[in-house]
């Protein structure tokens, strides 16, 4: 009978230790998951902005080309008597 009681007590202590360790491990996992979620959201926001920046760069490039072409035309007009 004493052996059974000792085994039950040992099992209860072991179970309590496992539950405590699991709780701490779960807290660490939750913290890491929250951090990764935040990083993914930041990345997604950046990824959404890239096409907008590409379009603005394309427009600026066209404007620059137009200005260069206009400057060349004015230069040739000034040289022509």
C-alpha positions as CSV (number, residue, x, y, z in Angstrom):
1,X,0.0,0.0,0.0
2,X,2.8,2.4,0.8
3,X,4.4,1.7,-2.6
4,X,1.2,2.7,-4.3
5,X,0.9,5.9,-2.3
6,X,4.5,6.8,-3.0
7,X,4.0,6.1,-6.7
8,X,0.9,8.3,-6.8
9,X,2.7,11.1,-4.9
10,X,5.7,10.9,-7.2
11,X,3.4,10.9,-10.3
12,X,1.5,14.0,-8.9
13,X,4.8,15.8,-8.4
14,X,6.0,14.9,-11.8
15,X,2.7,16.0,-13.4
16,X,2.9,19.3,-11.6
17,X,6.4,19.8,-12.8
18,X,5.5,19.0,-16.4
19,X,2.5,21.3,-16.3
20,X,4.6,24.2,-14.9
21,X,7.4,23.7,-17.5
22,X,4.8,23.4,-20.3
23,X,3.2,26.7,-19.2
24,X,6.5,28.5,-19.3
25,X,7.3,27.0,-22.7
26,X,3.9,28.1,-24.0
27,X,4.5,31.6,-22.8
28,X,7.8,31.8,-24.7
29,X,6.2,30.4,-27.8
30,X,3.3,32.9,-27.6
31,X,5.8,35.8,-27.3
32,X,7.8,34.6,-30.3
33,X,4.7,34.1,-32.3
34,X,3.5,37.7,-31.5
35,X,6.9,39.0,-32.6
36,X,6.9,37.1,-35.8
37,X,3.3,38.3,-36.5
38,X,4.4,41.9,-36.0
39,X,7.4,41.4,-38.4
40,X,5.2,39.8,-41.1
41,X,2.8,42.7,-40.9
42,X,5.6,45.2,-41.2
43,X,7.0,43.3,-44.2
44,X,3.5,43.1,-45.8
45,X,3.1,46.8,-45.4
46,X,6.5,47.3,-47.1
47,X,5.6,44.9,-49.9
48,X,2.4,46.8,-50.5
49,X,4.3,50.1,-50.9
50,X,6.9,48.8,-53.4
51,X,4.5,48.9,-56.4
52,X,3.5,52.4,-55.5
53,X,7.1,53.5,-55.3
54,X,7.9,51.7,-58.6
55,X,5.1,53.6,-60.3
56,X,6.2,56.9,-58.9
57,X,9.8,56.2,-60.1
58,X,8.5,55.4,-63.5
59,X,6.6,58.7,-63.7
60,X,9.6,60.6,-62.5
61,X,11.8,58.9,-65.1
62,X,9.4,59.9,-67.9
63,X,9.3,63.5,-66.6
64,X,13.1,63.6,-66.6
65,X,13.2,62.2,-70.1
66,X,10.8,64.8,-71.3
67,X,12.7,67.6,-69.6
68,X,16.0,66.3,-71.2
69,X,14.4,66.2,-74.6
70,X,13.0,69.7,-74.2
71,X,16.4,71.0,-73.1
72,X,18.0,69.4,-76.2
73,X,15.4,70.9,-78.5
74,X,15.9,74.4,-77.0
75,X,19.7,74.0,-77.3
76,X,19.4,73.0,-81.0
77,X,17.0,75.9,-81.6
78,X,19.4,78.4,-80.0
79,X,22.3,77.1,-82.2
80,X,20.3,77.3,-85.4
81,X,20.5,80.8,-87.0
